[in-house]
């Protein structure tokens, strides 16, 4: 969920989503983009139109093999080169 933010500029947004599997592999397209002071290896680019209201966004990724392996997955979200959110979850 992208939260409501009345101070943020409305318009087209692009966030870089990085999903790391239990074996430390980056899922998805696994491409790197360079910014002025940093670079990000991402799983998917999430593009959406932001209107300063809370917005639920769903992005899908395929597993590295035939299925998702059990274990801890980490998710990082970057706005350009800046980490703006992170979470993790465990698959059993």
Buried (B, 14 or more C-beta within 10 A) or exposed (E): EBEEEEEEEEEEBEBBBBBBBBEEBBBBEBEEBEEEEEEBBBBBBBEEEBEBEEBEEEBEBEEBEEEBBEEEBBBBBBEBBEEEBEEEEEEE
